[in-house]
Amino acid sequence: MEIRAEQLQIGYGAYIAVRDMDIQVKKGEITTIVGPNGSGKSTVLKALTRLLKYQKGAVWLNQQDLNRFESKQLAQHVGVLPQKHSAPPDFKVRDLVGYGRMPYQKWYSKNSGEDEKVIDWALEVTGTASLQDKLIQECSGGESQRVWIATVLSQQPEILFLDEPTTYLDISHQLETMHLVRKLNRESGIGVVMVLHDLGQALEVSDRIVVMKNGRKYCEGTPQEVITQKMMKDVYDVDCQIVCIPGREKPLIAYREII
């Protein structure tokens, strides 16, 4: 499965946020969109998942126009976790994760045996099975994020879209979330498309990185191809060195000293 966008122009009223955007994301790969604040990262993600209409261009899912898919049909292919999410305070974890089965159900039907198996799988793979009888409001930040990922996973999407999934989390829970993303990709073959601010995290987990600048795609490629001194200076106006360590697959970003 793949989603491909060509020459997208996306705006909010008269304001054009993204121009001439080409991007392709595939099942089985982790693609991360990075760039400064206001560069259009989340806007692109929303357009690829039909949360935001684009003004020009086209988006294709397996060579079919994305706009031709019914909502439930699209939700069986694509799962989306926005940056901000909420649930009623009296919801238990298992109840919330169960909502991910709605694309497969009629409005009057209850969870089938197959639905329950998928919910069990989503809880297990995200390490939240022990939390299933807990109220969602009683979960910590890291627990809550894993529960929301489990909710989207219970849709059984082929590609999972995450908009800044580590925002508001402390460093240990950020690393926990990135580990989960990589685990889902490697063990279940789920494609992942993320918007991230942390370039170190993007380097570690991504197969491909797309860099945005001023509403346009600046470059795209493997982490080693994209994260360079020139890109860091051109896009972020930051001086740094890209350090390769023997025995380590991915390089590290060494920023200049802070005075």
Phi, psi and omega in degrees: 000144176213154171239129185230131177242141181231127172052044181288136166238125185232134181214170175240098186067231181279347182276124178264117184269327183221137179232146169051046186266120172247132178202146177226129178234147187229152170299139178093350180243154171254117178246128181242132178258123181234167178153167180296167174304136177080009183277348176109011185300302183293329178298317177297314180301317180295322179292323180291340182247010176067021173279346181217132179283142175261155184272324179219161178097198182206150174234130183240136171247113183050045175069014174244141180303125182303328183288348181273350180279137170291156186301314181294322179295317179296321182292343176278346178255325190234127175247138186232127172244105180290171181294322181245133180210156181207159178217156176305140186296338182269008179283134171273158184303312182297323178297318181295313180298327179296337179295340177293346180274357184302325179298345182256001187241156168276159190299334184262358187271156176259173179298132176273176176300322178294320177301315181296323177297319180292320177298316177302317180297314181298319178294318183293314186290335178265001179070029183246008181300324181288348182260359194299334179263006181272146174291142182299327180289345179271354182279147174289174180301314180293319177298315181299318180296319178294324178295317179294323176295320176299322179298316179290323180296330181292349170287345186057050181286156174274331175229132181253125180255126182235121181261104181050061186292345181258000178298139179075003179259147174286173190298321182294321179283332172297313180295323178298317180294318179295322177297318179296317179301313181294321179298314179300319180294313185287318187271331183248352179073015180287133172285146181229132173237122184234150164257123180228150171262329184280108183290331176297317177294318178300318178300317187289319192254345191273146167272323178222149177232134175248125181256127178255144174213124177052043175079010179228158175283121179278314178196170180207144178165195176291161179306319181293328179285327190267317184277092181233165177300320181296314179299315182299323179285315183294319188266318185252353185055046182237132174270132181201175172237145175260113189255123176262128181250127180306133180086355179248127185295314185258142177285173177243153177263120179253108182279156178293158182297142176270122183262000000 
